[in-house]
């Protein structure tokens, strides 16, 4: 369904998308059951792939300047040091905001107020953050009459989003097809002036990871677009309006299969690093604190006694003792950093080596 409008600046006719209520929409297609089952049962023994990849989903400059920030710089920032590294600090904050948004979006009932708060939190510097748009927007082209997609008029946004939020809250058991419908409807409505893609990613990631067996093994299907043509995703709104669900599901089929394959590859690399680390233990029996630290370094490979004290509630002596155990095994290495002046840190190079290769996998361009 479309609404015919006239753009005042050039008196050109254009058509706004006007999606039906979600309750009235039907889709005869579904993703292959084996694919869905494999995706939902994905598991990784070590690390946290959802946290690892979140830096690339937070929007803004995350995939531009932020991509150049090394994992070591980000890990140092997570220690809470006051460092003159504005780019690393910004990427860290964006990533943390994104993960916090996922938690907020999983709460039920979900409200329009929460949705607006999450939108603002993901882009706190935008002057219209957290408010539904009151102007016409469009995707592609310089005006609505030349645009690729023209979302509904602003006066219809509130009612459409009320329908959207009601659908979210009334689903008894969320399935992948429901999440795809919610995502596509959100993109069709495009309720905010800016940041719709970022919030849509957060919505999908929150819902998809929540129904997985192992949330830590989740790699967002949206990252499929890093190394592939993503026209299928951008064309989805038009395809939906024309009832061409096959095109929509083709994109998600490929993206979810990519997520499964990528999770397997990244998990194997982490397990390889973990096996190398385990060999250094030989027959040594670690204390409980040292064993906890050993498990933690696959997610945070740089630590200090103060950081561990804050993370686990240990005394500084307990934290130092655990670090010493891993130092003696050759798992951690001691370094003195320039900033803050003469601060001593302890890192695990094997994990950083694995992370470097894992990032290369995420950005590997497909030859297909």
KEKE-3310 file (N, C-alpha, C; in steps of 0.2 Angstrom, whole numbers, plus 5000, padded with zeros to 4 digits):
npx = (5004:5002:5004:5000:5009:5015:5030:5034:5045:5048:5036:5034:5028:5027:5028:5024:5028:5017:5015:5005:4996:5006:4999:4991:4999:5005:5016:5022:5033:5048:5063:5075:5073:5084:5094:5090:5089:5103:5109:5103:5108:5121:5137:5150:5165:5174:5178:5169:5160:5150:5152:5165:5162:5154:5159:5159:5146:5140:5138:5140:5156:5162:5165:5173:5185:5186:5188:5201:5207:5217:5215:5222:5223:5209:5207:5215:5209:5197:5202:5200:5209:5215:5218:5225:5218:5207:5200:5200:5193:5181:5176:5175:5166:5155:5153:5150:5138:5130:5129:5123:5111:5105:5102:5092:5082:5077:5069:5052:5036:5040:5042:5036:5043:5054:5060:5063:5072:5083:5086:5091:5102:5110:5115:5119:5123:5115:5104:5090:5088:5080:5067:5052:5052:5047:5046:5046:5056:5068:5076:5090:5093:5090:5078:5061:5055:5064:5069:5075:5068:5054:5048:5034:5023:5026:5015:5009:5018:5018:5006:5009:5021:5016:5007:5018:5025:5016:5014:5027:5026:5015:5019:5020:5030:5045:5051:5063:5058:5048:5056:5062:5051:5048:5060:5060:5048:5051:5061:5054:5045:5054:5056:5063:5073:5086:5098:5091:5095:5105:5098:5089:5097:5101:5089:5086:5098:5096:5085:5087:5099:5095:5086:5095:5105:5118:5122:5134:5140:5135:5135:5131:5120:5120:5133:5137:5136:5148:5158:5151:5140:5126:5114:5103:5098:5095:5085:5075:5063:5056:5053:5045:5034:5029:5026:5036:5043:5053:5065:5068:5070:5080:5091:5092:5094:5107:5114:5113:5118:5131:5134:5134:5145:5155:5156:5160:5172:5179:5178:5185:5198:5200:5199:5211:5220:5218:5221:5235:5238:5234:5243:5255:5252:5256:5257:5252:5242:5230:5226:5209:5206:5216:5212:5200:5204:5211:5201:5195:5203:5202:5192:5196:5211:5221:5226:5225:5230:5221:5210:5205:5201:5191:5183:5180:5179:5189:5203:5217:5228:5224:5221:5234:5241:5235:5238:5252:5253:5249:5259:5271:5268:5270:5260:5254:5261:5272:5272:5277:5268:5267:5257:5244:5258:5271:5263:5260:5255:5247:5248:5241:5248:5244:5231:5228:5235:5226:5214:5218:5218:5205:5198:5202:5195:5182:5182:5185:5184:5172:5173:5163)
npy = (4994:5011:5029:5043:5058:5075:5083:5098:5107:5105:5102:5088:5072:5059:5043:5037:5023:5013:5002:4987:4983:4973:4962:4959:4954:4942:4928:4917:4910:4902:4901:4888:4873:4865:4875:4885:4878:4874:4887:4892:4883:4885:4885:4890:4886:4894:4912:4927:4930:4938:4950:4953:4956:4967:4980:4983:4986:4996:5008:5025:5030:5018:5008:5015:5027:5021:5007:5006:5006:4997:4981:4980:4993:4996:4986:4991:5003:4998:4995:5005:5016:5033:5039:5047:5045:5047:5042:5028:5028:5033:5022:5012:5017:5017:5004:4999:5005:5000:4986:4988:4993:4981:4974:4982:4981:4968:4968:4965:4971:4979:4996:5011:5022:5016:5012:5024:5029:5020:5023:5036:5034:5027:5036:5049:5062:5067:5079:5076:5065:5051:5054:5053:5055:5071:5075:5072:5058:5049:5036:5036:5045:5063:5069:5065:5061:5055:5045:5029:5022:5028:5031:5030:5045:5057:5060:5047:5039:5037:5029:5018:5013:5010:5000:4991:4989:4983:4971:4965:4963:4955:4942:4926:4916:4919:4918:4916:4920:4929:4939:4943:4949:4959:4967:4971:4978:4988:4995:4999:5008:5017:5026:5037:5052:5049:5036:5024:5012:5008:5006:4997:4986:4983:4979:4967:4960:4959:4951:4940:4934:4931:4920:4910:4896:4898:4913:4920:4915:4921:4929:4943:4942:4954:4958:4951:4959:4966:4960:4957:4960:4970:4973:4965:4966:4980:4981:4975:4982:4987:4975:4968:4976:4972:4960:4950:4940:4930:4936:4943:4933:4926:4934:4934:4920:4918:4927:4921:4909:4913:4918:4907:4899:4908:4910:4897:4896:4907:4902:4890:4896:4903:4892:4885:4894:4894:4880:4881:4889:4881:4871:4876:4875:4863:4851:4858:4864:4875:4889:4893:4907:4910:4901:4907:4919:4914:4910:4922:4930:4927:4935:4947:4952:4960:4964:4971:4971:4980:4981:4968:4967:4975:4969:4956:4957:4954:4955:4966:4959:4946:4947:4950:4939:4929:4934:4932:4918:4915:4922:4915:4903:4907:4912:4925:4941:4953:4971:4988:5003:5018:5027:5028:5035:5024:5014:4997:4983:4967:4955:4944:4937:4927:4927:4940:4938:4928:4936:4946:4938:4934:4946:4948:4938:4942:4953:4948:4948:4941:4930:4925)
npz = (5000:4996:4999:4990:4987:4986:4983:4990:4986:4972:4966:4963:4961:4972:4980:4996:5006:5014:5026:5030:5046:5057:5062:5052:5042:5032:5029:5017:5017:5024:5034:5030:5041:5046:5045:5054:5066:5067:5069:5080:5090:5090:5098:5108:5116:5123:5126:5121:5108:5104:5112:5107:5093:5094:5093:5080:5077:5082:5076:5069:5069:5070:5060:5052:5056:5068:5066:5064:5077:5088:5095:5107:5112:5114:5124:5134:5137:5143:5156:5164:5164:5164:5149:5136:5123:5113:5102:5104:5116:5113:5104:5113:5122:5113:5110:5122:5125:5115:5119:5131:5126:5120:5132:5137:5127:5128:5138:5145:5147:5132:5129:5120:5125:5131:5119:5112:5122:5121:5107:5109:5117:5109:5101:5107:5104:5094:5089:5088:5094:5101:5098:5088:5071:5064:5051:5033:5028:5017:5008:4998:4983:4980:4983:4988:4976:4968:4976:4983:4992:5001:5016:5027:5029:5042:5050:5052:5059:5073:5076:5068:5074:5087:5084:5080:5092:5100:5093:5096:5110:5111:5106:5109:5109:5102:5086:5073:5060:5065:5070:5059:5052:5061:5060:5046:5045:5054:5047:5036:5042:5047:5059:5065:5063:5060:5062:5062:5056:5065:5077:5073:5070:5083:5089:5082:5085:5099:5101:5093:5098:5111:5110:5107:5111:5116:5120:5120:5109:5098:5083:5074:5060:5052:5051:5040:5029:5029:5021:5009:4995:4999:4993:4993:5006:5007:4997:5003:5009:4998:4991:5001:5001:4988:4990:4988:4996:4995:4991:5002:5011:5005:5007:5022:5023:5018:5026:5039:5037:5034:5047:5055:5049:5051:5065:5069:5063:5070:5083:5083:5081:5093:5102:5098:5102:5116:5119:5117:5127:5138:5137:5143:5156:5160:5172:5182:5196:5197:5208:5214:5211:5201:5191:5188:5183:5172:5164:5161:5153:5140:5136:5141:5138:5145:5160:5177:5195:5201:5192:5192:5205:5205:5196:5201:5214:5222:5234:5233:5235:5233:5219:5214:5217:5210:5197:5197:5198:5184:5178:5181:5174:5161:5154:5156:5153:5159:5157:5156:5154:5145:5148:5160:5168:5170:5174:5177:5168:5163:5151:5139:5125:5116:5115:5109:5097:5092:5091:5081:5069:5069:5067:5054:5047:5049:5040:5028:5011:5001:4987:4980)
capx = (5000:5006:5001:5002:5011:5018:5035:5033:5051:5048:5030:5035:5024:5030:5024:5026:5026:5012:5014:4999:4997:5009:4995:4987:5003:5007:5022:5021:5040:5051:5070:5075:5073:5090:5098:5088:5091:5110:5110:5100:5111:5128:5140:5158:5168:5178:5177:5163:5160:5145:5156:5170:5160:5150:5162:5157:5138:5138:5136:5144:5163:5164:5167:5177:5191:5186:5191:5209:5209:5219:5212:5226:5221:5203:5208:5218:5203:5193:5205:5198:5214:5214:5222:5224:5216:5200:5197:5199:5188:5174:5174:5174:5159:5149:5152:5146:5131:5126:5128:5118:5104:5103:5099:5085:5077:5075:5064:5045:5034:5044:5037:5039:5047:5061:5063:5066:5078:5088:5088:5095:5108:5115:5118:5117:5124:5110:5099:5083:5089:5075:5061:5050:5053:5041:5047:5047:5063:5069:5082:5093:5091:5090:5072:5057:5052:5070:5072:5075:5062:5051:5044:5027:5023:5027:5009:5007:5023:5016:5001:5013:5025:5011:5006:5024:5027:5010:5016:5033:5024:5010:5022:5021:5037:5048:5054:5067:5053:5045:5061:5063:5046:5049:5065:5058:5043:5054:5064:5049:5042:5059:5053:5067:5076:5093:5100:5086:5099:5108:5093:5086:5102:5101:5083:5087:5103:5094:5080:5090:5104:5091:5083:5100:5107:5123:5122:5141:5142:5131:5138:5126:5120:5121:5140:5138:5137:5155:5162:5147:5135:5121:5108:5097:5095:5092:5079:5070:5057:5052:5051:5040:5028:5026:5024:5041:5046:5058:5071:5070:5073:5087:5096:5093:5097:5114:5117:5113:5123:5138:5135:5136:5151:5160:5156:5164:5179:5182:5178:5191:5204:5200:5201:5218:5224:5216:5225:5242:5239:5234:5250:5259:5251:5259:5253:5251:5236:5229:5221:5203:5206:5220:5208:5195:5208:5213:5195:5193:5208:5199:5188:5200:5218:5225:5223:5229:5227:5215:5205:5203:5198:5184:5179:5178:5178:5195:5207:5223:5233:5222:5222:5241:5243:5232:5242:5258:5253:5249:5266:5275:5267:5272:5253:5254:5268:5272:5274:5276:5265:5269:5251:5247:5265:5274:5259:5262:5250:5249:5244:5241:5249:5241:5224:5229:5236:5220:5210:5220:5216:5198:5196:5203:5190:5176:5182:5187:5179:5170:5175:5157)
capy = (5000:5017:5035:5048:5064:5080:5087:5106:5111:5104:5099:5082:5067:5053:5038:5034:5016:5012:4995:4985:4981:4967:4957:4957:4952:4934:4926:4910:4907:4901:4898:4880:4871:4863:4881:4888:4874:4875:4893:4892:4878:4887:4886:4891:4884:4900:4918:4930:4933:4944:4956:4954:4959:4973:4986:4985:4986:5002:5014:5031:5029:5011:5005:5020:5028:5016:5001:5007:5006:4990:4978:4982:5000:4995:4982:4996:5007:4994:4994:5011:5021:5039:5039:5052:5041:5049:5037:5021:5029:5033:5016:5008:5019:5015:4997:4998:5008:4995:4980:4990:4993:4975:4972:4986:4979:4962:4968:4965:4973:4984:5002:5016:5026:5012:5012:5031:5030:5017:5027:5042:5031:5024:5042:5054:5069:5069:5084:5074:5058:5049:5057:5051:5061:5075:5077:5066:5056:5045:5033:5036:5051:5070:5071:5059:5058:5051:5041:5022:5021:5034:5029:5033:5052:5058:5059:5040:5036:5035:5024:5012:5011:5007:4993:4987:4988:4978:4965:4963:4961:4949:4936:4921:4913:4923:4914:4920:4923:4935:4944:4946:4953:4965:4971:4974:4983:4994:4999:5002:5014:5022:5031:5042:5056:5046:5031:5019:5006:5006:5004:4990:4981:4982:4976:4961:4956:4958:4946:4934:4931:4929:4914:4906:4892:4901:4920:4922:4913:4925:4934:4946:4942:4960:4958:4948:4964:4969:4957:4955:4965:4970:4975:4961:4969:4987:4981:4971:4985:4987:4968:4966:4979:4969:4953:4946:4938:4926:4940:4945:4927:4924:4938:4931:4913:4919:4930:4917:4904:4916:4919:4900:4897:4913:4908:4890:4898:4911:4898:4886:4900:4904:4885:4884:4899:4891:4874:4883:4892:4875:4867:4880:4874:4856:4847:4863:4865:4883:4891:4895:4914:4910:4898:4912:4924:4911:4910:4929:4933:4926:4941:4954:4949:4964:4965:4974:4969:4985:4979:4961:4968:4978:4964:4950:4958:4951:4960:4967:4954:4940:4948:4950:4931:4925:4936:4929:4911:4914:4924:4909:4898:4910:4914:4932:4944:4960:4977:4995:5007:5026:5031:5032:5035:5019:5009:4990:4979:4960:4953:4937:4939:4922:4930:4946:4935:4925:4941:4949:4934:4934:4952:4947:4934:4946:4958:4945:4949:4935:4929:4923)
capz = (5000:4996:4999:4985:4990:4981:4986:4988:4983:4965:4964:4960:4964:4975:4984:5003:5009:5020:5028:5034:5053:5057:5064:5046:5037:5032:5025:5016:5016:5031:5033:5031:5048:5048:5046:5060:5071:5068:5071:5087:5094:5090:5104:5108:5123:5126:5124:5120:5101:5104:5114:5102:5087:5096:5091:5073:5076:5086:5071:5069:5065:5072:5054:5048:5060:5074:5064:5065:5084:5089:5101:5113:5114:5117:5131:5139:5139:5148:5163:5167:5165:5161:5144:5130:5117:5112:5097:5108:5122:5109:5101:5119:5124:5108:5110:5129:5124:5111:5123:5136:5122:5120:5138:5138:5122:5129:5144:5143:5140:5128:5128:5115:5129:5131:5112:5111:5126:5118:5101:5111:5120:5104:5097:5112:5102:5089:5092:5088:5097:5106:5096:5082:5066:5062:5044:5028:5026:5012:5007:4991:4979:4983:4985:4988:4970:4965:4981:4982:4997:5004:5022:5028:5031:5049:5054:5053:5062:5080:5075:5065:5080:5092:5081:5080:5099:5102:5090:5100:5117:5111:5103:5115:5108:5097:5081:5068:5055:5068:5071:5052:5050:5065:5057:5040:5047:5057:5042:5032:5045:5048:5063:5067:5058:5059:5067:5061:5055:5071:5082:5070:5072:5091:5090:5079:5089:5106:5100:5090:5103:5117:5109:5105:5116:5119:5118:5119:5102:5093:5078:5071:5053:5049:5049:5034:5024:5029:5015:5004:4992:5003:4990:4995:5012:5005:4993:5006:5010:4992:4990:5005:4999:4982:4992:4986:5002:4993:4991:5009:5015:5002:5011:5028:5023:5017:5032:5045:5036:5035:5054:5058:5047:5054:5072:5069:5062:5076:5089:5082:5082:5101:5105:5097:5107:5123:5119:5117:5134:5142:5137:5147:5163:5161:5177:5187:5198:5198:5213:5211:5208:5195:5186:5186:5179:5165:5159:5159:5149:5133:5135:5142:5139:5148:5167:5183:5201:5203:5188:5194:5211:5204:5192:5204:5221:5226:5237:5228:5236:5230:5212:5213:5218:5204:5191:5198:5195:5177:5175:5182:5169:5155:5151:5156:5152:5162:5154:5159:5149:5146:5151:5165:5169:5174:5176:5175:5166:5162:5145:5136:5118:5112:5114:5104:5090:5089:5089:5075:5064:5069:5064:5047:5045:5048:5035:5022:5006:4998:4980:4976)
cpx = (5004:5001:5004:5003:5014:5023:5035:5039:5051:5042:5030:5031:5028:5026:5027:5024:5021:5010:5008:5001:5001:5005:4991:4992:5004:5012:5022:5028:5043:5058:5070:5076:5080:5095:5096:5090:5099:5112:5108:5105:5119:5131:5147:5160:5171:5177:5170:5162:5155:5148:5161:5168:5156:5153:5161:5150:5136:5136:5142:5151:5166:5167:5172:5184:5191:5189:5198:5211:5211:5215:5215:5224:5214:5203:5211:5213:5199:5195:5203:5203:5212:5219:5220:5223:5209:5196:5195:5193:5181:5172:5172:5167:5153:5148:5148:5139:5127:5125:5122:5111:5101:5099:5092:5080:5074:5070:5057:5041:5039:5039:5041:5044:5054:5064:5066:5072:5084:5091:5093:5102:5113:5118:5116:5119:5120:5105:5092:5083:5083:5068:5059:5050:5046:5041:5047:5054:5062:5075:5085:5090:5091:5084:5067:5055:5058:5073:5071:5069:5060:5046:5038:5028:5023:5021:5007:5012:5021:5011:5005:5017:5021:5009:5012:5026:5022:5012:5022:5030:5019:5013:5023:5028:5040:5052:5058:5063:5050:5050:5062:5058:5046:5054:5063:5053:5046:5058:5059:5046:5048:5057:5057:5071:5083:5094:5095:5090:5102:5104:5090:5091:5102:5095:5084:5092:5100:5089:5083:5095:5100:5088:5089:5102:5113:5124:5129:5143:5139:5135:5132:5126:5121:5128:5142:5139:5144:5159:5157:5143:5129:5114:5102:5094:5092:5086:5074:5063:5052:5049:5045:5033:5025:5025:5030:5046:5053:5065:5073:5073:5079:5092:5098:5096:5104:5117:5118:5118:5130:5139:5137:5143:5157:5161:5160:5171:5183:5182:5184:5198:5205:5202:5208:5222:5223:5220:5232:5243:5239:5240:5255:5258:5254:5254:5252:5244:5235:5225:5214:5203:5210:5216:5203:5198:5209:5207:5193:5197:5206:5195:5191:5207:5223:5222:5228:5226:5220:5209:5201:5199:5191:5180:5176:5177:5184:5199:5213:5228:5231:5223:5229:5244:5241:5236:5249:5258:5253:5256:5271:5274:5269:5265:5252:5261:5267:5275:5273:5273:5267:5263:5246:5254:5267:5269:5260:5255:5252:5244:5245:5242:5245:5234:5224:5230:5230:5215:5211:5217:5208:5195:5197:5198:5184:5176:5185:5182:5178:5171:5169:5154)
cpy = (5006:5023:5040:5055:5069:5083:5094:5109:5110:5102:5093:5077:5062:5049:5036:5027:5017:5005:4993:4984:4974:4961:4954:4954:4945:4933:4919:4906:4907:4899:4891:4878:4869:4869:4884:4884:4874:4881:4894:4888:4880:4888:4887:4890:4890:4906:4921:4933:4938:4950:4958:4958:4966:4979:4988:4986:4993:5008:5019:5029:5022:5007:5009:5021:5023:5009:5001:5006:4999:4988:4979:4988:5000:4991:4987:5000:5004:4993:5000:5016:5027:5040:5044:5049:5041:5044:5030:5022:5029:5026:5011:5010:5017:5008:4995:5000:5003:4989:4982:4991:4986:4972:4976:4983:4972:4962:4968:4967:4979:4990:5006:5020:5023:5013:5018:5032:5026:5020:5032:5039:5029:5030:5048:5061:5071:5073:5081:5067:5056:5051:5055:5057:5065:5078:5071:5064:5051:5042:5033:5042:5057:5072:5065:5056:5054:5046:5033:5020:5027:5031:5032:5041:5052:5057:5052:5036:5033:5029:5017:5009:5008:5000:4988:4985:4983:4971:4961:4960:4956:4943:4932:4918:4915:4918:4918:4923:4929:4940:4947:4951:4960:4970:4974:4979:4989:4998:5002:5008:5019:5028:5037:5046:5052:5040:5025:5012:5003:5003:4997:4985:4978:4978:4968:4957:4955:4952:4939:4930:4929:4922:4908:4902:4895:4908:4923:4920:4917:4930:4937:4945:4948:4961:4955:4953:4968:4966:4955:4961:4965:4973:4971:4964:4976:4986:4977:4975:4985:4980:4966:4969:4976:4962:4948:4944:4934:4930:4942:4939:4925:4928:4935:4924:4914:4922:4925:4911:4906:4916:4912:4898:4902:4911:4901:4892:4902:4906:4893:4890:4901:4897:4884:4888:4896:4885:4876:4885:4886:4871:4870:4878:4867:4853:4852:4864:4872:4883:4893:4902:4914:4906:4903:4917:4921:4911:4917:4932:4932:4931:4947:4952:4954:4965:4968:4971:4974:4983:4973:4962:4971:4973:4959:4951:4955:4957:4961:4962:4947:4941:4947:4942:4927:4927:4932:4922:4910:4917:4919:4904:4901:4912:4921:4935:4951:4965:4983:5000:5014:5030:5027:5030:5029:5014:5002:4986:4972:4958:4946:4938:4933:4924:4935:4943:4932:4931:4945:4945:4933:4940:4951:4943:4938:4950:4954:4945:4942:4935:4927:4929)
cpz = (5000:4997:4994:4988:4984:4985:4985:4985:4975:4962:4961:4964:4967:4979:4991:5004:5014:5022:5031:5041:5053:5059:5058:5041:5038:5027:5024:5016:5024:5029:5034:5039:5050:5049:5052:5066:5073:5071:5078:5092:5094:5097:5103:5115:5126:5122:5123:5113:5101:5106:5109:5096:5088:5093:5084:5072:5079:5082:5072:5065:5067:5066:5050:5052:5065:5072:5064:5072:5085:5095:5108:5116:5117:5124:5136:5142:5144:5155:5167:5168:5162:5156:5139:5124:5116:5107:5101:5113:5118:5107:5107:5121:5120:5109:5117:5128:5120:5115:5128:5132:5122:5126:5139:5133:5123:5135:5141:5149:5138:5127:5122:5118:5129:5124:5111:5116:5123:5111:5103:5114:5115:5100:5101:5110:5096:5092:5092:5091:5102:5104:5089:5077:5065:5055:5040:5027:5020:5011:5000:4988:4983:4985:4985:4981:4966:4970:4980:4986:5000:5010:5023:5030:5039:5053:5056:5057:5069:5080:5073:5071:5086:5090:5082:5087:5102:5099:5094:5106:5116:5108:5109:5115:5102:5092:5076:5063:5058:5068:5064:5050:5054:5062:5051:5041:5050:5052:5037:5035:5046:5052:5066:5062:5055:5064:5067:5060:5061:5076:5079:5071:5079:5092:5088:5084:5096:5106:5098:5095:5109:5116:5107:5112:5120:5116:5117:5112:5097:5089:5074:5063:5049:5047:5043:5028:5024:5023:5009:5001:4997:5000:4992:5001:5011:5001:4996:5007:5004:4990:4994:5003:4992:4984:4990:4992:5001:4993:4998:5012:5012:5006:5018:5028:5022:5023:5038:5043:5037:5043:5057:5056:5051:5062:5073:5068:5067:5082:5089:5083:5090:5104:5104:5101:5114:5124:5120:5124:5139:5143:5142:5154:5165:5166:5183:5189:5200:5204:5210:5208:5201:5189:5183:5181:5172:5161:5157:5154:5141:5131:5136:5144:5142:5155:5172:5189:5203:5198:5190:5201:5210:5200:5196:5212:5226:5229:5232:5229:5233:5222:5210:5213:5212:5198:5192:5196:5188:5174:5176:5177:5162:5151:5151:5155:5155:5158:5158:5153:5151:5149:5154:5166:5173:5177:5173:5174:5164:5156:5143:5128:5114:5110:5109:5097:5087:5087:5083:5069:5064:5066:5056:5044:5044:5042:5028:5017:5002:4990:4976:4973)
residu = (UNK:UNK:UNK:UNK:UNK:UNK:UNK:UNK:UNK:UNK:UNK:UNK:UNK:UNK:UNK:UNK:UNK:UNK:UNK:UNK:UNK:UNK:UNK:UNK:UNK:UNK:UNK:UNK:UNK:UNK:UNK:UNK:UNK:UNK:UNK:UNK:UNK:UNK:UNK:UNK:UNK:UNK:UNK:UNK:UNK:UNK:UNK:UNK:UNK:UNK:UNK:UNK:UNK:UNK:UNK:UNK:UNK:UNK:UNK:UNK:UNK:UNK:UNK:UNK:UNK:UNK:UNK:UNK:UNK:UNK:UNK:UNK:UNK:UNK:UNK:UNK:UNK:UNK:UNK:UNK:UNK:UNK:UNK:UNK:UNK:UNK:UNK:UNK:UNK:UNK:UNK:UNK:UNK:UNK:UNK:UNK:UNK:UNK:UNK:UNK:UNK:UNK:UNK:UNK:UNK:UNK:UNK:UNK:UNK:UNK:UNK:UNK:UNK:UNK:UNK:UNK:UNK:UNK:UNK:UNK:UNK:UNK:UNK:UNK:UNK:UNK:UNK:UNK:UNK:UNK:UNK:UNK:UNK:UNK:UNK:UNK:UNK:UNK:UNK:UNK:UNK:UNK:UNK:UNK:UNK:UNK:UNK:UNK:UNK:UNK:UNK:UNK:UNK:UNK:UNK:UNK:UNK:UNK:UNK:UNK:UNK:UNK:UNK:UNK:UNK:UNK:UNK:UNK:UNK:UNK:UNK:UNK:UNK:UNK:UNK:UNK:UNK:UNK:UNK:UNK:UNK:UNK:UNK:UNK:UNK:UNK:UNK:UNK:UNK:UNK:UNK:UNK:UNK:UNK:UNK:UNK:UNK:UNK:UNK:UNK:UNK:UNK:UNK:UNK:UNK:UNK:UNK:UNK:UNK:UNK:UNK:UNK:UNK:UNK:UNK:UNK:UNK:UNK:UNK:UNK:UNK:UNK:UNK:UNK:UNK:UNK:UNK:UNK:UNK:UNK:UNK:UNK:UNK:UNK:UNK:UNK:UNK:UNK:UNK:UNK:UNK:UNK:UNK:UNK:UNK:UNK:UNK:UNK:UNK:UNK:UNK:UNK:UNK:UNK:UNK:UNK:UNK:UNK:UNK:UNK:UNK:UNK:UNK:UNK:UNK:UNK:UNK:UNK:UNK:UNK:UNK:UNK:UNK:UNK:UNK:UNK:UNK:UNK:UNK:UNK:UNK:UNK:UNK:UNK:UNK:UNK:UNK:UNK:UNK:UNK:UNK:UNK:UNK:UNK:UNK:UNK:UNK:UNK:UNK:UNK:UNK:UNK:UNK:UNK:UNK:UNK:UNK:UNK:UNK:UNK:UNK:UNK:UNK:UNK:UNK:UNK:UNK:UNK:UNK:UNK:UNK:UNK:UNK:UNK:UNK:UNK:UNK:UNK:UNK:UNK:UNK:UNK:UNK:UNK:UNK:UNK:UNK:UNK:UNK:UNK:UNK:UNK:UNK:UNK:UNK:UNK:UNK:UNK:UNK:UNK:UNK:UNK:UNK:UNK:UNK:UNK:UNK:UNK:UNK:UNK:UNK:UNK:UNK:UNK:UNK:UNK:UNK:UNK)
# end
